[in-house]
Amino acid sequence: MRAAVKLFSERGYYSTTIQSIAREAGISVGLVYQYFREKDDLLYLSLKDVLETYEREIPQALEGVTHPLERLRVAIRTYCRVVDRLRAATVLTYRSTKSLRPERRRYIMDGETRTNRLLEGCLRECVAEGFMHPVNGPLLVYQYVHFAHAWALKRWAFKRRYTLESYVREGFKLLVDPFLTAKGRRVRR
């Protein structure tokens, strides 16, 4: 799957063949077909893996974190760290989701919605506890998602100016801090 993500990202989905994936992975074409019926399977499983990583790692990172504002920051930071680790697959998600069969495309969109709900739950807690002003939660959550994905999509522009951690801190200044109430501004970071 790593070989497929690499080649899909470099060459595009339609220009990549099963033969080139096998060659990149250092295995036979027959072995690829033993596990995957078609190229669409490789793309689908690669994208599904990214979504499942968010769904697994964000809740794990939130375990034991009780303060609503810290939970939101941990969730966003974790999302960004997953994007950083899976940059090629994140870019591939933008470029190639439309190449999937409709039912698989729907599953990927549903997975994105589930991940967004994790972030939205953290945001709702902040508002409910009075740490943030009431906001359009779904819209702001998509800003968090786009911010995280921009780390992969625009890495060429950001890598000279920011480490991942400084990028995330700057994101908090833009996407969390402006919405804080007086109570939220008193919370240590």
Backbone as JSON, one array per atom type, in Angstrom:
{
  "sequence": "MRAAVKLFSERGYYSTTIQSIAREAGISVGLVYQYFREKDDLLYLSLKDVLETYEREIPQALEGVTHPLERLRVAIRTYCRVVDRLRAATVLTYRSTKSLRPERRRYIMDGETRTNRLLEGCLRECVAEGFMHPVNGPLLVYQYVHFAHAWALKRWAFKRRYTLESYVREGFKLLVDPFLTAKGRRVRR",
  "N": [[0.82, -1.19, 0.0], [2.0, 1.21, 0.72], [3.75, 1.63, -1.41], [1.9, 1.95, -3.46], [0.57, 4.33, -2.65], [2.7, 6.11, -2.8], [3.32, 6.05, -5.59], [0.8, 6.7, -6.73], [0.6, 9.27, -5.75], [2.8, 10.54, -6.91], [2.59, 10.03, -9.71], [-0.07, 10.04, -10.32], [-3.35, 8.6, -10.15], [-4.5, 7.31, -12.44], [-2.35, 6.99, -14.16], [-0.72, 5.2, -12.93], [0.23, 1.83, -12.75], [-0.6, -1.57, -11.87], [1.59, -3.17, -12.25], [3.72, -1.31, -12.02], [3.41, -0.62, -9.35], [3.93, -3.06, -8.07], [6.61, -3.37, -8.83], [7.77, -1.14, -7.55], [7.29, -1.87, -4.9], [8.84, -4.07, -4.73], [7.96, -6.66, -5.18], [6.19, -9.44, -6.7], [3.86, -9.13, -9.44], [1.83, -10.97, -9.32], [1.67, -11.46, -6.57], [0.65, -9.04, -5.65], [-1.9, -9.18, -6.79], [-2.84, -11.3, -5.35], [-3.66, -10.24, -2.98], [-5.1, -7.95, -3.6], [-7.77, -7.2, -5.7], [-8.0, -5.31, -7.7], [-6.72, -2.14, -8.88], [-8.23, -0.08, -7.78], [-8.89, -1.12, -5.29], [-6.49, -0.83, -3.86], [-6.22, 1.97, -3.78], [-8.58, 2.7, -2.39], [-8.23, 1.33, 0.1], [-5.95, 2.6, 1.0], [-6.81, 5.24, 1.4], [-8.83, 4.79, 3.24], [-7.32, 3.87, 5.36], [-6.05, 6.23, 6.25], [-8.24, 7.68, 7.29], [-9.13, 5.92, 9.29], [-6.95, 6.03, 10.94], [-7.08, 8.65, 11.98], [-9.5, 8.33, 13.39], [-8.77, 6.5, 15.29], [-6.46, 7.53, 16.6], [-7.03, 10.16, 17.53], [-9.08, 9.89, 19.6], [-7.5, 8.29, 21.36], [-5.45, 10.06, 22.05], [-6.91, 11.9, 23.47], [-7.59, 10.61, 25.78], [-7.76, 10.78, 29.25], [-7.45, 13.52, 29.24], [-9.02, 16.22, 30.51], [-9.86, 18.91, 30.58], [-11.87, 21.06, 28.69], [-10.86, 22.98, 26.77], [-8.22, 22.24, 26.5], [-8.61, 19.68, 25.51], [-9.67, 20.26, 22.97], [-7.45, 21.48, 21.78], [-5.59, 19.37, 21.91], [-6.88, 17.51, 20.25], [-6.84, 18.84, 17.73], [-4.06, 19.15, 17.4], [-3.26, 16.45, 17.34], [-4.6, 15.57, 15.05], [-3.19, 17.09, 13.14], [-0.65, 15.96, 13.47], [-1.08, 13.35, 12.57], [-1.67, 13.9, 9.89], [0.83, 14.91, 9.16], [2.45, 12.61, 9.39], [1.26, 11.04, 7.47], [1.46, 12.35, 5.0], [1.65, 12.03, 2.13], [-0.51, 10.31, 1.61], [-2.58, 11.92, 2.52], [-2.55, 14.04, 0.68], [-3.12, 12.53, -1.54], [-5.75, 11.81, -0.97], [-7.14, 14.16, -1.51], [-6.6, 14.4, -4.23], [-7.51, 12.04, -5.46], [-9.88, 10.83, -4.52], [-12.2, 11.12, -6.0], [-11.82, 9.25, -7.98], [-12.61, 6.84, -7.04], [-15.03, 4.16, -6.86], [-18.56, 4.91, -6.61], [-19.82, 3.97, -4.14], [-17.64, 3.5, -2.51], [-16.47, 6.0, -2.44], [-18.45, 7.35, -1.04], [-18.18, 6.06, 1.46], [-15.66, 7.04, 2.23], [-16.23, 9.78, 2.44], [-18.11, 9.64, 4.51], [-16.42, 8.75, 6.53], [-14.79, 10.98, 6.85], [-16.69, 12.72, 7.9], [-17.21, 11.44, 10.34], [-14.74, 11.82, 11.64], [-14.72, 14.59, 11.76], [-16.78, 14.96, 13.57], [-15.57, 14.17, 15.95], [-13.81, 16.32, 16.43], [-15.69, 18.37, 16.49], [-17.18, 17.71, 18.75], [-15.34, 18.27, 20.79], [-15.11, 21.02, 20.43], [-17.76, 21.84, 20.95], [-17.89, 21.23, 23.68], [-16.16, 23.19, 24.7], [-17.58, 25.53, 24.17], [-19.95, 25.02, 25.61], [-18.98, 24.95, 28.23], [-18.26, 27.52, 28.58], [-15.79, 28.51, 27.71], [-15.37, 29.27, 25.15], [-16.83, 31.47, 22.75], [-20.17, 31.16, 21.42], [-20.26, 29.51, 18.31], [-20.38, 28.74, 14.78], [-20.23, 25.58, 14.71], [-19.85, 23.27, 12.85], [-18.81, 24.63, 10.6], [-16.5, 25.92, 11.6], [-15.06, 23.68, 12.4], [-14.48, 22.53, 9.92], [-12.65, 24.4, 9.1], [-10.56, 23.83, 10.86], [-9.92, 21.28, 9.89], [-9.15, 21.86, 7.24], [-6.96, 23.46, 7.81], [-5.23, 21.57, 9.02], [-4.89, 19.78, 6.87], [-3.67, 21.49, 5.06], [-1.06, 21.5, 5.87], [0.01, 19.25, 4.67], [-0.73, 19.66, 1.98], [0.42, 22.13, 1.29], [3.03, 21.94, 2.05], [5.48, 22.47, 0.86], [5.63, 25.24, 0.94], [5.45, 25.85, 3.65], [7.46, 24.46, 5.06], [9.94, 25.74, 5.32], [9.5, 27.77, 7.06], [8.19, 26.88, 9.34], [8.16, 24.49, 12.01], [6.33, 21.46, 12.56], [5.11, 21.7, 15.08], [5.31, 24.48, 15.64], [3.76, 25.45, 13.58], [1.25, 24.4, 14.3], [0.85, 25.79, 16.72], [0.65, 28.41, 15.73], [-1.67, 28.07, 14.28], [-3.53, 27.69, 16.34], [-3.61, 30.3, 17.31], [-4.95, 31.54, 15.25], [-7.32, 30.06, 14.86], [-8.48, 29.19, 17.21], [-7.94, 30.84, 19.51], [-9.12, 33.47, 18.85], [-11.81, 33.04, 19.4], [-12.11, 32.66, 22.05], [-13.53, 33.17, 25.26], [-13.45, 35.51, 28.03], [-13.05, 33.88, 30.22], [-11.92, 31.66, 28.93], [-9.54, 32.77, 27.99], [-8.1, 33.04, 30.28], [-7.13, 30.57, 30.84], [-4.31, 28.55, 31.21], [-1.85, 27.66, 28.74]],
  "CA": [[0.0, 0.0, 0.0], [2.9, 2.38, 0.72], [4.22, 1.81, -2.78], [0.78, 2.48, -4.24], [0.38, 5.72, -2.26], [3.83, 6.87, -3.36], [3.17, 6.19, -7.04], [-0.42, 7.46, -7.02], [0.89, 10.67, -5.43], [3.78, 11.07, -7.87], [2.2, 9.88, -11.12], [-1.52, 10.1, -10.47], [-4.01, 7.3, -10.06], [-4.73, 6.68, -13.73], [-1.07, 6.68, -14.81], [-0.03, 4.16, -12.17], [-0.23, 0.48, -13.06], [-0.32, -2.61, -10.86], [2.98, -3.59, -12.5], [4.65, -0.34, -11.43], [3.28, -0.73, -7.89], [4.68, -4.27, -7.69], [8.04, -3.07, -8.99], [8.14, -0.21, -6.47], [7.24, -2.61, -3.63], [9.81, -5.15, -4.77], [7.25, -7.93, -5.15], [5.66, -9.83, -8.0], [2.51, -8.68, -9.77], [0.93, -12.01, -8.82], [1.49, -11.27, -5.13], [-0.28, -7.91, -5.5], [-3.25, -9.67, -7.11], [-3.27, -12.25, -4.32], [-4.27, -9.47, -1.89], [-5.94, -6.88, -4.13], [-8.35, -7.59, -6.99], [-7.79, -4.26, -8.69], [-6.04, -0.93, -8.43], [-9.2, 0.64, -6.95], [-8.77, -1.65, -3.92], [-5.32, -0.2, -3.24], [-6.55, 3.37, -3.5], [-9.61, 2.72, -1.34], [-7.66, 0.93, 1.39], [-5.0, 3.64, 1.41], [-7.58, 6.37, 1.92], [-9.52, 4.29, 4.43], [-6.32, 3.8, 6.43], [-5.87, 7.58, 6.79], [-9.41, 8.01, 8.11], [-9.13, 5.07, 10.49], [-5.88, 6.51, 11.81], [-7.67, 9.77, 12.72], [-10.52, 7.83, 14.31], [-8.11, 5.74, 16.35], [-5.46, 8.29, 17.35], [-7.59, 11.33, 18.24], [-9.61, 9.46, 20.92], [-6.4, 7.84, 22.22], [-4.75, 11.25, 22.56], [-7.81, 12.6, 24.39], [-7.76, 9.85, 27.02], [-7.18, 11.4, 30.43], [-7.47, 14.99, 29.13], [-10.36, 16.56, 30.99], [-10.23, 20.3, 30.35], [-12.41, 21.18, 27.33], [-9.99, 23.73, 25.87], [-7.04, 21.39, 26.22], [-9.09, 18.59, 24.65], [-9.74, 20.78, 21.61], [-6.07, 21.67, 21.29], [-5.0, 18.03, 21.71], [-7.51, 16.91, 19.07], [-6.3, 19.49, 16.53], [-2.64, 18.81, 17.3], [-3.17, 15.05, 16.93], [-5.01, 15.54, 13.64], [-2.05, 17.6, 12.36], [0.45, 14.98, 13.52], [-1.43, 12.25, 11.65], [-1.46, 14.43, 8.54], [2.28, 14.98, 8.93], [2.95, 11.25, 9.2], [0.64, 10.45, 6.28], [1.34, 13.47, 4.06], [1.37, 11.58, 0.76], [-1.87, 9.78, 1.56], [-3.49, 13.06, 2.68], [-2.62, 14.7, -0.63], [-3.81, 11.57, -2.41], [-7.17, 11.89, -0.67], [-7.67, 15.29, -2.27], [-6.44, 14.21, -5.67], [-8.01, 10.8, -6.08], [-11.14, 10.29, -3.99], [-13.17, 11.1, -7.1], [-11.54, 8.09, -8.82], [-13.21, 5.65, -6.42], [-16.42, 3.83, -7.18], [-19.44, 5.75, -5.78], [-20.05, 3.49, -2.77], [-16.39, 3.69, -1.76], [-16.34, 7.45, -2.26], [-19.39, 7.65, 0.04], [-17.57, 5.6, 2.7], [-14.59, 7.98, 2.57], [-16.9, 11.01, 2.9], [-18.67, 9.34, 5.83], [-15.29, 8.7, 7.46], [-14.42, 12.37, 7.14], [-17.74, 13.24, 8.78], [-16.99, 10.88, 11.69], [-13.59, 12.5, 12.22], [-15.14, 15.95, 12.08], [-17.59, 14.91, 14.79], [-14.65, 14.14, 17.09], [-13.37, 17.69, 16.66], [-16.85, 19.18, 16.85], [-17.51, 17.41, 20.14], [-14.42, 19.04, 21.63], [-15.48, 22.42, 20.28], [-19.02, 22.03, 21.67], [-17.58, 21.25, 25.11], [-15.57, 24.49, 25.02], [-18.67, 26.51, 24.17], [-20.87, 24.69, 26.71], [-18.34, 25.27, 29.5], [-18.01, 28.96, 28.62], [-14.42, 28.87, 27.35], [-15.41, 29.86, 23.81], [-18.1, 32.06, 22.35], [-20.92, 30.32, 20.48], [-19.76, 29.59, 16.93], [-20.9, 27.75, 13.84], [-19.32, 24.46, 14.94], [-19.45, 22.53, 11.66], [-17.99, 25.46, 9.72], [-15.19, 26.1, 12.21], [-14.36, 22.39, 12.36], [-13.89, 22.39, 8.58], [-11.44, 25.24, 9.07], [-9.52, 23.04, 11.51], [-9.55, 20.2, 8.97], [-8.38, 22.46, 6.14], [-5.67, 23.87, 8.38], [-4.4, 20.37, 9.16], [-4.56, 19.28, 5.53], [-2.76, 22.43, 4.4], [0.31, 21.1, 6.21], [0.44, 18.31, 3.63], [-0.95, 20.22, 0.65], [1.31, 23.28, 1.05], [4.27, 21.67, 2.79], [6.58, 23.15, 0.15], [5.66, 26.64, 1.36], [5.53, 25.97, 5.11], [8.56, 23.75, 5.72], [11.07, 26.63, 5.6], [9.13, 28.73, 8.1], [7.6, 26.29, 10.54], [8.14, 23.07, 12.35], [4.93, 21.09, 12.73], [4.6, 22.24, 16.34], [5.11, 25.93, 15.54], [2.61, 25.6, 12.68], [0.05, 24.14, 15.1], [0.68, 26.92, 17.65], [0.13, 29.54, 14.95], [-3.05, 27.74, 13.96], [-4.35, 27.98, 17.52], [-3.78, 31.75, 17.37], [-5.91, 31.94, 14.21], [-8.55, 29.27, 14.78], [-9.03, 28.91, 18.54], [-7.84, 32.0, 20.4], [-10.08, 34.56, 18.62], [-13.15, 32.65, 19.84], [-12.09, 32.46, 23.49], [-14.17, 34.13, 26.17], [-12.52, 35.95, 29.06], [-12.76, 32.66, 30.98], [-11.01, 30.84, 28.12], [-8.22, 33.43, 27.88], [-7.39, 32.88, 31.56], [-6.61, 29.2, 30.94], [-2.91, 28.38, 30.76], [-1.67, 26.8, 27.56]],
  "C": [[0.87, 1.25, 0.0], [3.42, 2.66, -0.68], [3.12, 2.41, -3.65], [0.56, 3.96, -3.92], [1.48, 6.59, -2.88], [3.62, 7.11, -4.85], [1.9, 6.95, -7.43], [-0.15, 8.95, -6.8], [1.82, 11.29, -6.47], [3.24, 11.1, -9.3], [0.71, 10.11, -11.38], [-2.09, 8.69, -10.51], [-4.07, 6.6, -11.42], [-3.43, 6.29, -14.45], [-0.29, 5.57, -14.11], [-0.63, 2.8, -12.5], [0.08, -0.46, -11.89], [1.13, -3.07, -11.03], [3.97, -2.61, -11.86], [4.58, -0.36, -9.91], [4.08, -1.94, -7.39], [6.18, -4.01, -7.76], [8.52, -2.16, -7.85], [8.2, -0.93, -5.12], [8.26, -3.75, -3.58], [9.17, -6.53, -4.66], [6.72, -8.25, -6.54], [4.25, -9.29, -8.19], [1.49, -9.69, -9.22], [0.65, -11.86, -7.33], [0.54, -10.09, -4.86], [-1.7, -8.41, -5.71], [-3.75, -10.72, -6.12], [-4.01, -11.51, -3.2], [-5.26, -8.41, -2.37], [-6.45, -7.29, -5.5], [-8.04, -6.59, -8.08], [-7.15, -3.04, -8.05], [-6.94, -0.1, -7.5], [-9.13, 0.18, -5.5], [-7.61, -0.99, -3.18], [-5.6, 1.26, -2.88], [-7.53, 3.46, -2.33], [-9.01, 2.39, 0.02], [-6.65, 1.95, 1.9], [-5.73, 4.82, 2.03], [-8.31, 6.0, 3.2], [-8.56, 4.24, 5.62], [-6.09, 5.17, 7.06], [-7.02, 7.91, 7.73], [-9.45, 7.19, 9.4], [-8.03, 5.49, 11.46], [-6.37, 7.71, 12.62], [-8.61, 9.24, 13.8], [-9.93, 7.05, 15.48], [-7.25, 6.67, 17.22], [-6.02, 9.51, 18.08], [-8.2, 10.9, 19.58], [-8.52, 8.98, 21.88], [-5.7, 9.04, 22.85], [-5.6, 12.0, 23.59], [-8.0, 11.88, 25.72], [-7.04, 10.55, 28.17], [-7.12, 12.92, 30.38], [-8.89, 15.43, 29.46], [-10.79, 17.98, 30.68], [-10.68, 20.49, 28.9], [-11.47, 21.9, 26.35], [-8.74, 22.93, 25.52], [-7.43, 20.22, 25.33], [-9.16, 19.05, 23.19], [-8.35, 20.93, 21.01], [-5.39, 20.33, 21.02], [-5.57, 17.38, 20.45], [-6.95, 17.51, 17.79], [-4.84, 19.12, 16.32], [-2.47, 17.37, 16.81], [-3.55, 14.9, 15.46], [-3.84, 15.98, 12.76], [-0.88, 16.61, 12.35], [0.18, 13.78, 12.62], [-1.21, 12.7, 10.21], [0.03, 14.47, 8.21], [2.86, 13.6, 8.63], [2.47, 10.64, 7.88], [0.44, 11.51, 5.2], [0.96, 13.01, 2.66], [-0.06, 11.07, 0.63], [-2.9, 10.89, 1.73], [-3.66, 13.79, 1.36], [-3.39, 13.81, -1.61], [-5.32, 11.62, -2.2], [-7.82, 13.02, -1.46], [-7.66, 15.02, -3.77], [-7.28, 13.08, -6.24], [-9.3, 10.24, -5.52], [-12.18, 10.16, -5.09], [-12.98, 9.9, -8.03], [-12.15, 6.8, -8.27], [-14.61, 5.39, -6.97], [-17.33, 4.59, -6.21], [-19.63, 5.26, -4.35], [-18.8, 3.64, -1.91], [-16.15, 5.17, -1.48], [-17.25, 7.89, -1.1], [-18.81, 7.24, 1.4], [-16.47, 6.57, 3.16], [-15.19, 9.29, 3.08], [-17.52, 10.8, 4.29], [-17.57, 9.29, 6.9], [-14.81, 10.09, 7.83], [-15.43, 12.99, 8.11], [-17.55, 12.72, 10.21], [-15.81, 11.57, 12.38], [-13.96, 13.92, 12.62], [-15.97, 15.98, 13.36], [-16.72, 14.84, 16.04], [-14.21, 15.56, 17.45], [-14.54, 18.57, 17.12], [-17.3, 18.93, 18.28], [-16.62, 18.18, 21.1], [-14.78, 20.52, 21.59], [-16.77, 22.73, 21.06], [-18.8, 22.09, 23.18], [-17.03, 22.61, 25.53], [-16.65, 25.56, 25.1], [-19.58, 26.27, 25.38], [-20.29, 25.07, 28.07], [-17.95, 26.74, 29.61], [-16.59, 29.38, 28.3], [-14.33, 29.51, 25.97], [-16.79, 30.44, 23.58], [-18.85, 31.07, 21.45], [-20.45, 30.57, 19.04], [-20.53, 28.6, 16.07], [-19.93, 26.57, 13.89], [-18.9, 23.73, 13.69], [-18.53, 23.34, 10.74], [-16.59, 25.66, 10.3], [-14.39, 24.8, 12.19], [-13.76, 22.17, 10.97], [-12.68, 23.29, 8.41], [-10.28, 24.52, 9.75], [-8.99, 21.95, 10.56], [-8.71, 20.76, 7.83], [-7.01, 22.93, 6.61], [-4.73, 22.67, 8.48], [-3.96, 19.85, 7.8], [-3.6, 20.19, 4.78], [-1.3, 22.1, 4.71], [0.85, 20.13, 5.17], [0.36, 18.95, 2.24], [0.03, 21.35, 0.3], [2.62, 23.15, 1.82], [5.45, 22.4, 2.16], [6.71, 24.6, 0.61], [5.92, 26.79, 2.86], [6.83, 25.45, 5.71], [9.76, 24.64, 6.02], [10.79, 27.55, 6.78], [8.71, 28.1, 9.41], [8.04, 24.85, 10.74], [6.66, 22.72, 12.47], [4.37, 21.74, 13.98], [4.4, 23.75, 16.28], [3.94, 26.25, 14.6], [1.3, 25.43, 13.46], [-0.2, 25.3, 16.07], [0.13, 28.15, 16.92], [-1.33, 29.31, 14.56], [-3.99, 28.0, 15.13], [-4.63, 29.49, 17.62], [-4.84, 32.23, 16.37], [-7.29, 31.31, 14.38], [-9.18, 28.91, 16.13], [-9.08, 30.19, 19.36], [-8.84, 33.13, 20.1], [-11.49, 34.28, 19.14], [-13.23, 32.46, 21.35], [-12.85, 33.56, 24.22], [-13.11, 34.6, 27.15], [-12.09, 34.75, 29.92], [-11.75, 31.79, 30.23], [-9.63, 31.44, 28.02], [-7.43, 33.28, 29.17], [-6.76, 31.5, 31.71], [-5.18, 29.17, 30.42], [-2.84, 27.45, 29.58], [-0.71, 25.71, 27.84]]
}
